[in-house]
Amino acid sequence: MSDARCRLLQVFKERAVSFGRFTLASGKESSYYINSKKAIFFSEAVWLLGDVLFQMTKDLRTDAAGGLEVGAIPMAAALAQRYHLEGRALEGFFVRKQPKGHGSQERIEGVLREGMRVAVLDDVLTTGGSVQQAIAEIEKVGAKIAAVVCIVDRLEGARELLAPKYDYRPIFTIRDFGIEPAGE
């Protein structure tokens, strides 16, 4: 594991993991919660995340990176900045859960066009249902999914759903946090 990835894991362990009773976006109940926003808006984590995401995607020939609001927004911004530092262009975007009631009323904010190769980003994946919403909107535009990248895979079905069709690249699994997945 690279130094940046090791430090990012440490930051997440310190800032983003809580124990108790939680209801997840999937509707499942859990004894722990990964609130990535407590980590990914922290300056050191943003820098580390950009570096780790760059290392994980630099081989993909991507034109754009983004995913469902809110988790993918800081991820896309950090990655776009890191690509720029390498002299490579990358469009960042995000997919709204619902279109705005005013303005252009688009679900995708940012530049995304037919034929672009996209790294789909998400912070925490459980079943993969939320990221599928983003994928559906991206594919409607005619963009191609180069990979699906998440910060934490909770090992509760996302890999089984996504890996048969897409290049699936989690930075961490819940086991990296010393937590066993539900049902095991």
N, C-alpha and C positions, 0 to 999 in steps of 0.2 A: 504494500500500500504506500502510495506517495506521501511525502511529508504534508502536502496541502490536504490530501484526503484524510490523513490521520488527524490533523488539527481540526478539520471541518467536523469530523465525527465527535471530537471532544467538545467543540462548541455546541453541537446539537445535543449531546448528552447533558451538558450544563444548563442549557437555556430552553430546550424545546420539549423535553420529556416530562410528563406528569403522570401520576398514578392516582387512581380513584375509580369512579364509575362514569363512563362517557358513552354517548350515543354518536356513532360515526355517520358520515354522509351516506354511507351504504345502508344505514338503518340498523346495523349491527351494534351490540353493546360490547364495550371493551373495558378492561381493567387498567388500561394505559392509553395515553393520548400523545401524539406527536404534533405539537402546535408549531409548525415550521416558521410561522411569522415571527415568533419570539427570537428566532435565530437569523432568518434571512434578511431582516432589516437592520442587523447589526453590522457596522462597517467592516470588521474583520471577516465576518461570514460572507458578505457580499463579494469581497475580493477573492476569498478562498473558493467560493462557489463558482465564480467566473472562470477561475483557473481549472478547477476540476471538470466543469462542464466542457471547457475547451478541449482538454485532454481526451475526454470521452467522445467528442464529436468531430474532431479535426480531420478524421479520415473519411467522413461521410459526404463530402462535397455538397454541403447544405447551402441553400440560399436564404433560408429563414428559420427562425426558431420561436416557438410560443405554444400556448395552450390555454386551458380554461382559466378565467379569472378566479381567484385572486392570486393563488399560489404561483402561477406561471409568470406573472408580470415581473417581479423582481428577478426571477431566473433568466427571463429573456433579456432584460436590460443588462444584467451582469455578463451574460454570454456575448451579447452584441458588443459591449465595450471591450471584452477580451479579444474578440475577433479583430476589432479595429486596431488594438495594440500589436497584433500580428500582421497588420497590413492587409487584412482580408475583410471584405464587405459581408455583412449579415443583416438581414431585415429582422427586426423583432416585431411581434404582434401578440394580441391576445384575443380570445374568444369569449364574448359575453354569454352569460347563462341565459339572458333574455335580451332582445333588442331594446335599445333606449326608446323612450316614447317620443323623442324629439330628434331634430337633426337628421342625419342620414339613415338612422334606424337600422344600421348594419350590426350583425352579430360579430364580425371580425373587425377589430381595430388595428390599424397598421397596414403595411403593404404586403399583400399576399395575392399571387396571380397563378393562373393555370400553368402547369409544368414546373413550378418551383419545387425544389427538394426541401423537405421540412423535417426538422427535429422537433417532435412534439414533447413539450415539457410539462411535468406535474411535480408537485412537492411530495405528497404522500399518496401512495396507491394501496388500496385494500382489495376491492373486487375488480377494479378497473372500469366501473360504470361511468364515473365522471369523466375520465379521459376519453372514453368513447364518444361523449358529446362533442368534445373538441375535434376529434378525428373525423367525425361525420361532417362537421362544418368545413374543415380543411379540405376534405375530399370533394365536397360540393363545388368548391372553387376550381377543382381540377389539379390541385397541388398533390405531390407524391410524398408519402411518408417515408423518410429515410431511416428514422428510428424513433422509438418512444423512450424518453429518458426521465427517470424520477430520482428524487433525492432518497426517499425511503420506500421500499417495498415491504409491506406488513406481512407478506407471504400468506395472503388469504384469498387467492384466486386471480389476482391481476396477471401474473406471469402466465398462468394456464390460459387465460383469455387472450392475451396480446401476443405472446411469443410465437404461436403458430403462424401468425400473419405478418408480424412486424419484427424488426430488429429491436429487441427489448434490452435496455441498459440501465439497471438501477445503480446508483452510486453505492447505496447501502441496502442491506436487508435488516429486518428487525433483529435478527440474530447478532448483527454487529453491535447492537445495544445491550446484548446479554439477555434479551427477552425471547422466549419461545413463542411461536405463532399460536393463535387460538386453535384449539382442537388437537394440539399435539402434546 
